[in-house]
Amino acid sequence: MNDEITKAIAADLGIADISAKEQKALIGQFGEVALKAATLAVIGKLAEGKRDEFAKLAEAGDAAALKVFLDREVPGHEDIAKDAVAEEVKRFKAFQVEGTDAGSTA
């Protein structure tokens, strides 16, 4: 990952003050969680009968066909995914605050 991108993501997640190695590990873990959240949010908007088709396209790894499918079946899927990722960022930051508060003696 590009160092500038890593720094920007670390700053956004509030982890800029930890080592670069720890930043990369946390960003990688966060990326997995965010991707799952975005995927589940979009799948949740799919009609039941379309979920198998989505799964087949996803397994095939054809990003273009998957995008065409989602454009047709889930209008606004990109915004749904962005909102889900934004919510995960909020949760991550809230978790950090809780962890900080739990360790304080004030």
OpenMM code with the backbone's topology and positions (N, CA, C; nanometers):
from openmm import Vec3, app, unit

residues = "MET ASN ASP GLU ILE THR LYS ALA ILE ALA ALA ASP LEU GLY ILE ALA ASP ILE SER ALA LYS GLU GLN LYS ALA LEU ILE GLY GLN PHE GLY GLU VAL ALA LEU LYS ALA ALA THR LEU ALA VAL ILE GLY LYS LEU ALA GLU GLY LYS ARG ASP GLU PHE ALA LYS LEU ALA GLU ALA GLY ASP ALA ALA ALA LEU LYS VAL PHE LEU ASP ARG GLU VAL PRO GLY HIS GLU ASP ILE ALA LYS ASP ALA VAL ALA GLU GLU VAL LYS ARG PHE LYS ALA PHE GLN VAL GLU GLY THR ASP ALA GLY SER THR ALA".split()
positions = [
    Vec3(0.0853, -0.1177, 0.0000),
    Vec3(0.0000, 0.0000, 0.0000),
    Vec3(0.0898, 0.1238, 0.0000),
    Vec3(0.0532, 0.2205, -0.0789),
    Vec3(0.1273, 0.3457, -0.0873),
    Vec3(0.1350, 0.4109, 0.0503),
    Vec3(0.2554, 0.4597, 0.0877),
    Vec3(0.2746, 0.5194, 0.2204),
    Vec3(0.1834, 0.6387, 0.2451),
    Vec3(0.1610, 0.7207, 0.1425),
    Vec3(0.0733, 0.8369, 0.1588),
    Vec3(-0.0708, 0.7935, 0.1842),
    Vec3(-0.1136, 0.6919, 0.1130),
    Vec3(-0.2493, 0.6404, 0.1331),
    Vec3(-0.2610, 0.5807, 0.2728),
    Vec3(-0.1604, 0.5045, 0.3126),
    Vec3(-0.1604, 0.4453, 0.4465),
    Vec3(-0.1691, 0.5535, 0.5533),
    Vec3(-0.0911, 0.6595, 0.5365),
    Vec3(-0.0938, 0.7697, 0.6336),
    Vec3(-0.2310, 0.8364, 0.6383),
    Vec3(-0.2917, 0.8560, 0.5224),
    Vec3(-0.4234, 0.9203, 0.5175),
    Vec3(-0.5293, 0.8334, 0.5852),
    Vec3(-0.5256, 0.7042, 0.5568),
    Vec3(-0.6221, 0.6128, 0.6191),
    Vec3(-0.5981, 0.6057, 0.7695),
    Vec3(-0.4720, 0.5976, 0.8090),
    Vec3(-0.4381, 0.5922, 0.9515),
    Vec3(-0.4889, 0.7173, 1.0228),
    Vec3(-0.4717, 0.8328, 0.9603),
    Vec3(-0.5204, 0.9572, 1.0204),
    Vec3(-0.6723, 0.9549, 1.0329),
    Vec3(-0.7408, 0.9081, 0.9286),
    Vec3(-0.8869, 0.9030, 0.9313),
    Vec3(-0.9377, 0.8074, 1.0386),
    Vec3(-0.8664, 0.6978, 1.0580),
    Vec3(-0.9074, 0.5999, 1.1586),
    Vec3(-0.8592, 0.6368, 1.2993),
    Vec3(-0.7743, 0.7395, 1.3070),
    Vec3(-0.7252, 0.7821, 1.4374),
    Vec3(-0.6141, 0.6946, 1.4926),
    Vec3(-0.5369, 0.6319, 1.4031),
    Vec3(-0.4290, 0.5430, 1.4475),
    Vec3(-0.2929, 0.5910, 1.3996),
    Vec3(-0.2816, 0.7204, 1.3696),
    Vec3(-0.1568, 0.7751, 1.3155),
    Vec3(-0.0418, 0.7710, 1.4149),
    Vec3(-0.0722, 0.7571, 1.5426),
    Vec3(0.0332, 0.7619, 1.6441),
    Vec3(0.0926, 0.6253, 1.6781),
    Vec3(0.0531, 0.5196, 1.6085),
    Vec3(0.1124, 0.3875, 1.6332),
    Vec3(0.2124, 0.3573, 1.5211),
    Vec3(0.2900, 0.2522, 1.5369),
    Vec3(0.3940, 0.2192, 1.4385),
    Vec3(0.3328, 0.1881, 1.3016),
    Vec3(0.4132, 0.2082, 1.1985),
    Vec3(0.3672, 0.1824, 1.0614),
    Vec3(0.3248, 0.0369, 1.0443),
    Vec3(0.3973, -0.0535, 1.1076),
    Vec3(0.3638, -0.1964, 1.0980),
    Vec3(0.2256, -0.2230, 1.1587),
    Vec3(0.2009, -0.1647, 1.2754),
    Vec3(0.0705, -0.1818, 1.3403),
    Vec3(-0.0398, -0.1144, 1.2592),
    Vec3(-0.0097, 0.0010, 1.2014),
    Vec3(-0.1068, 0.0701, 1.1169),
    Vec3(-0.1499, -0.0190, 1.0007),
    Vec3(-0.0512, -0.0760, 0.9319),
    Vec3(-0.0816, -0.1608, 0.8164),
    Vec3(-0.1656, -0.2815, 0.8566),
    Vec3(-0.1333, -0.3406, 0.9701),
    Vec3(-0.2098, -0.4565, 1.0173),
    Vec3(-0.3537, -0.4172, 1.0492),
    Vec3(-0.3701, -0.3067, 1.1220),
    Vec3(-0.5055, -0.2614, 1.1572),
    Vec3(-0.5852, -0.2201, 1.0344),
    Vec3(-0.5197, -0.1514, 0.9412),
    Vec3(-0.5884, -0.1095, 0.8189),
    Vec3(-0.6319, -0.2319, 0.7385),
    Vec3(-0.5479, -0.3326, 0.7324),
    Vec3(-0.5843, -0.4561, 0.6632),
    Vec3(-0.7041, -0.5236, 0.7273),
    Vec3(-0.7027, -0.5324, 0.8597),
    Vec3(-0.8149, -0.5929, 0.9314),
    Vec3(-0.9414, -0.5094, 0.9135),
    Vec3(-0.9255, -0.3773, 0.9241),
    Vec3(-1.0405, -0.2897, 0.9070),
    Vec3(-1.0969, -0.3041, 0.7654),
    Vec3(-1.0086, -0.3139, 0.6666),
    Vec3(-1.0535, -0.3291, 0.5277),
    Vec3(-1.1401, -0.4521, 0.5090),
    Vec3(-1.1014, -0.5615, 0.5724),
    Vec3(-1.1804, -0.6846, 0.5632),
    Vec3(-1.3180, -0.6654, 0.6257),
    Vec3(-1.3213, -0.6031, 0.7421),
    Vec3(-1.4484, -0.5788, 0.8117),
    Vec3(-1.5364, -0.4851, 0.7297),
    Vec3(-1.4769, -0.3792, 0.6760),
    Vec3(-1.5528, -0.2817, 0.5978),
    Vec3(-1.6089, -0.3455, 0.4707),
    Vec3(-1.5293, -0.4295, 0.4047),
    Vec3(-1.5759, -0.4973, 0.2839),
    Vec3(-1.6937, -0.5894, 0.3154),
    Vec3(-1.6835, -0.6630, 0.4254),
    Vec3(-1.7936, -0.7512, 0.4652),
    Vec3(-1.9192, -0.6697, 0.4961),
    Vec3(-1.9034, -0.5589, 0.5672),
    Vec3(-2.0181, -0.4750, 0.6012),
    Vec3(-2.0837, -0.4198, 0.4758),
    Vec3(-2.0032, -0.3729, 0.3811),
    Vec3(-2.0568, -0.3180, 0.2560),
    Vec3(-2.1291, -0.4269, 0.1770),
    Vec3(-2.0686, -0.5442, 0.1696),
    Vec3(-2.1292, -0.6549, 0.0956),
    Vec3(-2.2613, -0.6961, 0.1582),
    Vec3(-2.2635, -0.7091, 0.2903),
    Vec3(-2.3874, -0.7481, 0.3578),
    Vec3(-2.4961, -0.6427, 0.3416),
    Vec3(-2.4588, -0.5165, 0.3440),
    Vec3(-2.5559, -0.4096, 0.3264),
    Vec3(-2.6193, -0.4161, 0.1883),
    Vec3(-2.5382, -0.4406, 0.0874),
    Vec3(-2.5895, -0.4495, -0.0495),
    Vec3(-2.6727, -0.5754, -0.0673),
    Vec3(-2.6234, -0.6885, -0.0183),
    Vec3(-2.6987, -0.8136, -0.0291),
    Vec3(-2.8331, -0.8014, 0.0415),
    Vec3(-2.8352, -0.7295, 0.1518),
    Vec3(-2.9599, -0.7091, 0.2246),
    Vec3(-3.0660, -0.6374, 0.1429),
    Vec3(-3.0241, -0.5629, 0.0429),
    Vec3(-3.1183, -0.4911, -0.0441),
    Vec3(-3.1623, -0.5749, -0.1632),
    Vec3(-3.0964, -0.6879, -0.1863),
    Vec3(-3.1312, -0.7754, -0.2982),
    Vec3(-3.2571, -0.8550, -0.2681),
    Vec3(-3.3374, -0.8753, -0.3688),
    Vec3(-3.4521, -0.9650, -0.3549),
    Vec3(-3.3989, -1.1053, -0.3268),
    Vec3(-3.4709, -1.1791, -0.2453),
    Vec3(-3.4277, -1.3154, -0.2076),
    Vec3(-3.3880, -1.3976, -0.3292),
    Vec3(-3.4669, -1.3926, -0.4341),
    Vec3(-3.4429, -1.4737, -0.5524),
    Vec3(-3.3185, -1.4350, -0.6308),
    Vec3(-3.2631, -1.3198, -0.6039),
    Vec3(-3.1456, -1.2722, -0.6771),
    Vec3(-3.0148, -1.3001, -0.6040),
    Vec3(-3.0232, -1.3467, -0.4810),
    Vec3(-2.9011, -1.3661, -0.4012),
    Vec3(-2.8135, -1.4790, -0.4546),
    Vec3(-2.8749, -1.5855, -0.5070),
    Vec3(-2.7954, -1.6941, -0.5650),
    Vec3(-2.7200, -1.6456, -0.6882),
    Vec3(-2.7874, -1.5647, -0.7694),
    Vec3(-2.7218, -1.5096, -0.8885),
    Vec3(-2.6041, -1.4207, -0.8480),
    Vec3(-2.6246, -1.3407, -0.7445),
    Vec3(-2.5161, -1.2560, -0.6924),
    Vec3(-2.3985, -1.3423, -0.6484),
    Vec3(-2.4275, -1.4477, -0.5739),
    Vec3(-2.3218, -1.5363, -0.5238),
    Vec3(-2.2438, -1.5988, -0.6390),
    Vec3(-2.3139, -1.6425, -0.7429),
    Vec3(-2.2459, -1.7033, -0.8577),
    Vec3(-2.1544, -1.6029, -0.9273),
    Vec3(-2.2039, -1.4812, -0.9452),
    Vec3(-2.1224, -1.3778, -1.0097),
    Vec3(-2.0009, -1.3429, -0.9225),
    Vec3(-2.0216, -1.3333, -0.7924),
    Vec3(-1.9123, -1.3003, -0.7009),
    Vec3(-1.8069, -1.4103, -0.7023),
    Vec3(-1.8495, -1.5351, -0.7006),
    Vec3(-1.7558, -1.6478, -0.7024),
    Vec3(-1.6777, -1.6529, -0.8326),
    Vec3(-1.7422, -1.6142, -0.9431),
    Vec3(-1.6760, -1.6156, -1.0737),
    Vec3(-1.5679, -1.5078, -1.0818),
    Vec3(-1.5806, -1.4062, -0.9978),
    Vec3(-1.4794, -1.3005, -0.9957),
    Vec3(-1.4882, -1.2035, -1.1115),
    Vec3(-1.6037, -1.1981, -1.1766),
    Vec3(-1.6223, -1.1074, -1.2896),
    Vec3(-1.6778, -0.9754, -1.2380),
    Vec3(-1.5870, -0.8822, -1.2093),
    Vec3(-1.6268, -0.7543, -1.1492),
    Vec3(-1.7209, -0.6754, -1.2391),
    Vec3(-1.6977, -0.6791, -1.3697),
    Vec3(-1.7821, -0.6034, -1.4623),
    Vec3(-1.9248, -0.6586, -1.4627),
    Vec3(-1.9383, -0.7896, -1.4684),
    Vec3(-2.0718, -0.8512, -1.4675),
    Vec3(-2.1417, -0.8265, -1.3342),
    Vec3(-2.0660, -0.8294, -1.2268),
    Vec3(-2.1224, -0.8039, -1.0945),
    Vec3(-2.1742, -0.6610, -1.0845),
    Vec3(-2.0992, -0.5667, -1.1392),
    Vec3(-2.1417, -0.4271, -1.1368),
    Vec3(-2.2685, -0.4074, -1.2187),
    Vec3(-2.2749, -0.4672, -1.3373),
    Vec3(-2.3948, -0.4576, -1.4209),
    Vec3(-2.5147, -0.5148, -1.3455),
    Vec3(-2.4949, -0.6291, -1.2818),
    Vec3(-2.6017, -0.6931, -1.2043),
    Vec3(-2.6491, -0.6014, -1.0912),
    Vec3(-2.5544, -0.5471, -1.0146),
    Vec3(-2.5920, -0.4607, -0.9025),
    Vec3(-2.6552, -0.3300, -0.9503),
    Vec3(-2.6048, -0.2745, -1.0602),
    Vec3(-2.6665, -0.1534, -1.1153),
    Vec3(-2.8136, -0.1772, -1.1473),
    Vec3(-2.8427, -0.2953, -1.1974),
    Vec3(-2.9802, -0.3316, -1.2358),
    Vec3(-3.0663, -0.3672, -1.1144),
    Vec3(-3.0112, -0.4451, -1.0231),
    Vec3(-3.0907, -0.5027, -0.9146),
    Vec3(-3.0929, -0.4195, -0.7863),
    Vec3(-2.9902, -0.3388, -0.7631),
    Vec3(-2.9824, -0.2595, -0.6399),
    Vec3(-2.9421, -0.1162, -0.6766),
    Vec3(-3.0386, -0.0392, -0.7252),
    Vec3(-3.0053, 0.0999, -0.7571),
    Vec3(-2.9477, 0.1694, -0.6336),
    Vec3(-2.8407, 0.2434, -0.6544),
    Vec3(-2.7773, 0.3121, -0.5427),
    Vec3(-2.6866, 0.2236, -0.4591),
    Vec3(-2.6475, 0.1080, -0.5128),
    Vec3(-2.5648, 0.0139, -0.4353),
    Vec3(-2.4323, 0.0761, -0.3914),
    Vec3(-2.3781, 0.1662, -0.4720),
    Vec3(-2.2506, 0.2282, -0.4345),
    Vec3(-2.2674, 0.3143, -0.3097),
    Vec3(-2.3783, 0.3881, -0.3030),
    Vec3(-2.4048, 0.4706, -0.1844),
    Vec3(-2.4320, 0.3835, -0.0620),
    Vec3(-2.5011, 0.2720, -0.0833),
    Vec3(-2.5287, 0.1791, 0.0268),
    Vec3(-2.3965, 0.1264, 0.0823),
    Vec3(-2.3054, 0.0895, -0.0073),
    Vec3(-2.1750, 0.0381, 0.0355),
    Vec3(-2.0949, 0.1461, 0.1075),
    Vec3(-2.0950, 0.2682, 0.0527),
    Vec3(-2.0221, 0.3788, 0.1159),
    Vec3(-2.0764, 0.4074, 0.2552),
    Vec3(-2.2078, 0.4057, 0.2690),
    Vec3(-2.2690, 0.4295, 0.4002),
    Vec3(-2.2295, 0.3215, 0.5001),
    Vec3(-2.2248, 0.1972, 0.4540),
    Vec3(-2.1861, 0.0867, 0.5423),
    Vec3(-2.0409, 0.1024, 0.5878),
    Vec3(-1.9529, 0.1429, 0.4967),
    Vec3(-1.8122, 0.1633, 0.5328),
    Vec3(-1.7999, 0.2809, 0.6295),
    Vec3(-1.8737, 0.3878, 0.6033),
    Vec3(-1.8704, 0.5039, 0.6934),
    Vec3(-1.9159, 0.4640, 0.8334),
    Vec3(-2.0154, 0.3788, 0.8419),
    Vec3(-2.0636, 0.3313, 0.9722),
    Vec3(-1.9559, 0.2494, 1.0425),
    Vec3(-1.8822, 0.1697, 0.9669),
    Vec3(-1.7736, 0.0916, 1.0263),
    Vec3(-1.6622, 0.1829, 1.0775),
    Vec3(-1.6348, 0.2913, 1.0060),
    Vec3(-1.5345, 0.3879, 1.0532),
    Vec3(-1.5804, 0.4460, 1.1864),
    Vec3(-1.7082, 0.4818, 1.1967),
    Vec3(-1.7627, 0.5359, 1.3226),
    Vec3(-1.7480, 0.4340, 1.4352),
    Vec3(-1.7799, 0.3090, 1.4063),
    Vec3(-1.7688, 0.2039, 1.5087),
    Vec3(-1.6242, 0.1850, 1.5527),
    Vec3(-1.5334, 0.1885, 1.4560),
    Vec3(-1.3923, 0.1727, 1.4872),
    Vec3(-1.3461, 0.2849, 1.5793),
    Vec3(-1.3833, 0.4072, 1.5450),
    Vec3(-1.3442, 0.5220, 1.6266),
    Vec3(-1.4080, 0.5150, 1.7651),
    Vec3(-1.5329, 0.4740, 1.7729),
    Vec3(-1.6014, 0.4610, 1.9019),
    Vec3(-1.5332, 0.3543, 1.9869),
    Vec3(-1.4913, 0.2465, 1.9240),
    Vec3(-1.4213, 0.1402, 1.9949),
    Vec3(-1.2900, 0.1916, 2.0523),
    Vec3(-1.2194, 0.2737, 1.9741),
    Vec3(-1.0951, 0.3314, 2.0228),
    Vec3(-1.1191, 0.4196, 2.1441),
    Vec3(-1.2234, 0.5004, 2.1397),
    Vec3(-1.2552, 0.5893, 2.2504),
    Vec3(-1.2910, 0.5073, 2.3737),
    Vec3(-1.3705, 0.4032, 2.3554),
    Vec3(-1.4070, 0.3161, 2.4674),
    Vec3(-1.2831, 0.2539, 2.5286),
    Vec3(-1.1909, 0.2085, 2.4437),
    Vec3(-1.0672, 0.1478, 2.4930),
    Vec3(-0.9829, 0.2482, 2.5693),
    Vec3(-0.9792, 0.3709, 2.5216),
    Vec3(-0.9038, 0.4774, 2.5883),
    Vec3(-0.9690, 0.5123, 2.7205),
    Vec3(-1.1012, 0.5252, 2.7198),
    Vec3(-1.1739, 0.5586, 2.8424),
    Vec3(-1.1608, 0.4490, 2.9466),
    Vec3(-1.1597, 0.3250, 2.9022),
    Vec3(-1.1504, 0.2122, 2.9949),
    Vec3(-1.0164, 0.2109, 3.0663),
    Vec3(-0.9136, 0.2634, 2.9994),
    Vec3(-0.7814, 0.2634, 3.0598),
    Vec3(-0.7527, 0.3871, 3.1421),
    Vec3(-0.8447, 0.4822, 3.1419),
    Vec3(-0.8176, 0.6067, 3.2168),
    Vec3(-0.8567, 0.5913, 3.3635),
    Vec3(-0.7952, 0.6727, 3.4467),
    Vec3(-0.8242, 0.6666, 3.5895),
    Vec3(-0.9020, 0.7891, 3.6346),
    Vec3(-0.9362, 0.8753, 3.5416),
    Vec3(-1.0081, 0.9985, 3.5754),
    Vec3(-1.1567, 0.9738, 3.5898),
] * unit.nanometer
topology = app.Topology()
chain = topology.addChain("A")
for resn in residues:
    res = topology.addResidue(resn, chain)
    for name in ("N", "CA", "C"):
        topology.addAtom(name, app.Element.getBySymbol(name[0]), res)
